[in-house]
């Protein structure tokens, strides 16, 4: 059992008038470093609820980009269910269902329509997997699109680590027969006031594009499974296991303290690899780069203290961020970015260097 104290810290969104606060989950492995085994243990608790509730149904799990991609993947890996994540990336040959996420800094979400078409008549229920559900409006947006587009009678549920829905929002879900599974119930109405109390006095670093003096070795490994397209939990987990086996052979007990870093929507492969390496005896932390612009503060109790602004490895015209970089013996960067530029990679390497790191393995996971 988890409590609000176990999971929730409150941060302040930057320049976002739609919602001032952001819940930063202590164990999620997105915005700041955590033992990946703790993240996966928490996700497994949510997976057990889904597994027990729908043992007799054929379900499609949908993980929300970008912060819930690891959660959705982990739930799929535990249940063996069909799985796809939403995305903000462009996928060759894909048609999309477009929907919006009103409170976010990046409002457009996409779900590959081709893959929904392929399974919609062979499933009983779609379960949307989130890190947090508050108003529930984003999920309602995609449900409304699916119900309008398809004739199949599909049931819908939500599985979220944190349920911050108020009574009105919960009533709408009840009236529409949408079940919500969660680990912790919160009163999010109080979080704007909490966020306003913090002084924004943290450290902001704009990482430059100059060639870094960091010792970086690029390793290209095959076997990539793209969870932005339809897969299933067993297939995806096995692909991540194969990735781990390849990485383990390359590391050859290189160090003791290790950061395994994911990139944006690609969280679960890094988290899975990190957990397996931790089982091998490495002291491992895991987190990921993110599109989320969050204010940083040195105030006591505030979760994020240092923010590095980067160019995205997926599109150097896009700004991304990484928070709370610590010093490690080595950093293992796990990414499926296909066309990363030197400029984008240098911003990340320079950020890692500023955090005291000098040795980086760049794992490019490809088809």
Residue pairs with C-beta under 8 A, 6 or more apart in sequence:
2 42
2 45
2 183
2 184
3 184
4 184
4 185
4 186
6 26
6 27
6 184
7 25
7 26
7 27
7 42
7 161
7 162
7 183
7 184
8 23
8 25
8 26
8 162
8 184
8 186
9 23
9 24
9 25
9 26
9 301
9 302
9 303
10 21
10 22
10 23
10 24
10 191
10 194
10 195
11 21
11 22
11 23
11 24
11 31
11 195
11 198
11 294
11 295
11 302
11 303
11 304
12 20
12 21
12 22
12 195
12 196
12 198
12 200
12 294
12 295
12 297
13 19
13 20
13 21
13 22
13 105
13 195
13 292
13 293
13 294
13 295
14 293
14 294
14 295
15 293
16 103
16 105
18 102
18 103
19 103
19 134
19 192
20 192
20 195
20 196
21 188
21 191
21 192
21 194
21 195
22 195
22 292
22 294
23 131
23 132
23 162
23 164
23 186
23 188
23 191
24 31
24 32
24 294
24 303
24 304
25 131
25 132
25 161
25 162
26 34
26 303
27 34
27 38
27 39
27 42
28 34
28 39
28 42
28 67
28 70
28 71
28 131
28 161
29 36
29 39
29 70
29 267
29 271
29 286
29 287
29 288
30 67
30 70
30 131
30 267
30 287
30 288
30 290
31 287
31 290
31 292
31 294
31 303
31 304
31 323
31 324
32 287
32 303
32 304
32 323
32 324
33 259
33 285
33 286
33 287
33 324
33 326
34 285
34 286
34 287
35 278
35 284
35 285
35 286
36 260
36 270
36 271
36 272
36 274
36 275
36 278
36 284
36 285
36 286
37 275
37 278
37 279
39 70
39 271
39 275
39 286
40 74
40 271
40 272
40 275
42 161
42 183
43 70
43 71
43 74
43 75
43 78
43 161
44 74
44 78
45 183
46 71
46 75
46 129
46 159
46 160
46 161
46 181
46 182
46 183
47 74
47 75
47 77
47 78
47 79
48 78
49 159
49 181
50 59
50 61
50 75
50 79
50 81
50 127
50 157
50 159
50 181
51 78
51 79
53 157
53 179
53 181
54 124
54 125
54 127
54 157
57 124
57 125
57 155
58 82
58 122
58 123
58 124
58 125
59 79
59 81
59 82
59 123
59 124
59 125
59 126
59 127
60 81
60 82
60 83
60 84
60 116
60 119
60 123
60 125
60 126
60 127
61 72
61 75
61 76
61 79
61 81
61 82
61 83
61 84
61 126
61 127
61 129
61 233
62 72
62 83
62 84
62 85
62 86
62 111
62 126
62 127
62 128
62 129
62 142
63 69
63 70
63 71
63 72
63 73
63 75
63 76
63 83
63 84
63 85
63 86
63 129
63 227
64 72
64 85
64 86
64 109
64 128
64 129
64 130
64 131
64 138
65 85
65 86
65 87
65 88
65 109
65 265
66 88
66 264
66 265
66 267
66 290
66 291
67 131
67 290
67 292
68 129
68 130
68 131
69 85
69 227
69 265
69 266
69 267
69 268
70 262
70 267
70 268
70 271
71 129
71 130
71 131
71 161
72 83
72 85
72 129
72 227
73 83
73 85
73 227
73 233
73 236
73 267
73 268
74 268
74 271
75 81
75 127
75 129
75 159
75 233
76 82
76 83
76 231
76 232
76 233
76 236
76 237
77 233
77 234
77 236
77 237
77 240
77 268
78 233
79 233
80 232
80 233
80 234
81 127
81 232
81 233
82 119
82 123
82 230
82 231
82 232
82 233
83 227
83 230
83 231
83 232
83 233
83 236
84 111
84 112
84 115
84 116
84 227
84 228
84 229
84 230
84 231
85 227
85 228
85 265
86 109
86 110
86 111
86 142
87 109
87 110
87 111
87 112
87 228
87 265
88 106
88 108
88 109
88 110
88 265
88 291
89 228
89 265
89 314
91 112
91 226
91 228
91 229
93 114
94 112
94 113
94 114
94 229
95 112
95 113
95 114
96 110
96 111
96 112
96 113
97 110
97 111
97 112
97 113
97 116
97 142
97 145
97 146
97 149
98 108
98 109
98 110
99 109
99 110
99 111
99 138
99 141
99 142
99 145
100 107
100 108
100 109
100 138
100 141
101 107
101 108
101 109
101 138
101 141
102 137
102 138
103 134
103 135
103 138
105 291
105 292
105 293
106 291
109 138
109 142
111 142
112 228
112 229
112 230
115 229
115 230
116 146
116 150
118 230
119 230
120 146
120 150
120 152
120 154
121 152
123 152
123 154
124 154
124 155
125 154
125 155
125 156
125 157
126 146
126 154
126 155
126 156
126 157
127 156
127 157
127 158
127 159
128 139
128 142
128 156
128 157
128 158
128 159
129 158
129 159
129 160
130 139
130 158
130 159
130 160
130 161
131 160
131 161
131 162
132 160
132 161
132 162
132 163
132 164
133 139
133 158
133 160
133 162
133 163
133 164
133 165
133 180
133 182
134 164
134 165
134 169
134 188
135 165
135 169
136 158
136 165
136 169
136 172
136 173
136 178
136 180
139 156
139 158
139 178
140 172
140 176
143 156
143 176
143 178
146 154
147 154
155 177
156 176
156 177
156 178
157 178
157 179
157 180
157 181
158 173
158 178
158 179
158 180
158 181
159 180
159 181
159 182
160 180
160 181
160 182
160 183
161 182
161 183
161 184
162 182
162 183
162 184
162 185
162 186
163 180
163 182
163 184
163 185
163 186
164 185
164 186
164 187
164 188
164 191
165 173
165 180
166 188
166 189
170 180
173 179
173 180
198 295
198 297
198 299
198 302
199 297
199 299
200 295
200 296
200 297
201 297
201 298
201 299
202 295
202 296
202 297
202 298
202 302
202 304
202 305
202 306
202 307
203 296
203 298
203 305
203 306
203 307
204 296
204 306
204 307
204 309
205 306
205 307
205 308
205 309
205 351
205 354
206 308
206 309
207 308
207 309
207 310
207 346
207 347
207 348
207 350
207 351
207 354
208 346
208 347
208 350
209 311
209 342
209 343
209 344
209 346
209 347
210 346
210 350
211 342
211 346
212 346
212 349
212 350
212 353
213 353
214 349
214 350
214 352
214 353
214 357
214 358
214 359
214 360
215 358
215 359
215 360
216 349
216 360
216 361
216 362
217 360
217 361
217 362
218 362
218 364
219 247
219 250
219 361
219 362
219 363
219 364
220 364
220 366
221 243
221 246
221 247
221 363
221 364
221 365
221 366
222 366
222 367
223 239
223 242
223 243
223 246
223 365
224 239
224 336
224 365
224 366
224 367
225 231
225 235
225 236
225 239
226 336
227 236
227 268
228 265
236 268
237 272
239 269
240 268
240 269
240 272
240 273
241 272
241 276
243 269
243 272
243 273
243 334
243 363
243 365
244 272
244 273
244 276
244 277
247 273
247 277
247 332
247 361
247 363
248 276
248 277
248 280
250 361
251 277
251 332
251 361
254 329
254 330
254 359
255 282
255 328
255 329
255 330
255 359
256 282
256 283
256 329
257 282
257 283
257 328
257 329
257 330
258 274
258 277
258 282
258 283
258 284
258 285
258 328
258 329
258 330
258 331
258 332
259 284
259 285
259 286
259 287
259 326
259 328
259 330
259 331
259 332
259 357
260 270
260 271
260 273
260 274
260 277
260 284
260 285
260 286
260 331
260 332
260 334
261 270
261 286
261 287
261 288
261 289
261 322
261 331
261 332
261 333
261 334
262 268
262 269
262 270
262 271
262 286
262 287
262 288
262 289
262 334
262 335
263 270
263 288
263 289
263 313
263 314
263 333
263 334
263 335
263 336
263 337
264 288
264 289
264 290
264 291
264 312
264 313
264 314
264 320
266 288
266 334
266 335
266 336
266 337
266 365
267 288
269 334
269 336
269 365
270 286
270 288
270 332
270 334
271 286
273 332
273 334
274 284
274 285
274 286
274 332
275 284
275 286
277 284
277 332
278 284
285 326
285 328
287 322
287 323
287 324
288 322
289 310
289 312
289 313
289 320
289 321
289 322
289 348
290 320
290 321
290 322
290 323
291 312
291 318
291 319
291 320
291 321
292 321
293 319
293 321
294 304
294 307
294 321
294 323
295 304
296 302
296 304
296 305
296 306
296 307
296 323
297 304
297 305
298 305
303 324
304 323
304 324
305 323
305 324
306 323
306 324
306 325
306 355
307 321
307 322
307 323
308 321
308 322
308 323
308 325
308 347
308 351
308 354
308 355
309 319
309 320
309 321
309 347
310 319
310 320
310 321
310 322
310 344
310 347
310 348
310 351
311 317
311 318
311 319
311 320
311 341
311 343
311 344
311 347
312 318
312 319
312 320
312 344
313 320
313 335
313 337
313 340
313 344
313 345
313 348
314 337
314 338
314 339
314 340
316 341
316 343
316 344
322 348
322 351
325 351
325 352
325 354
325 355
325 356
325 357
326 355
326 356
327 355
327 356
327 357
328 357
329 359
330 357
330 359
330 360
330 361
331 352
331 357
331 359
331 360
331 361
332 360
332 361
332 363
333 348
333 360
333 361
333 362
333 363
334 363
334 365
335 362
335 363
335 364
335 365
336 364
336 365
336 366
337 364
338 366
345 362
349 360
352 360
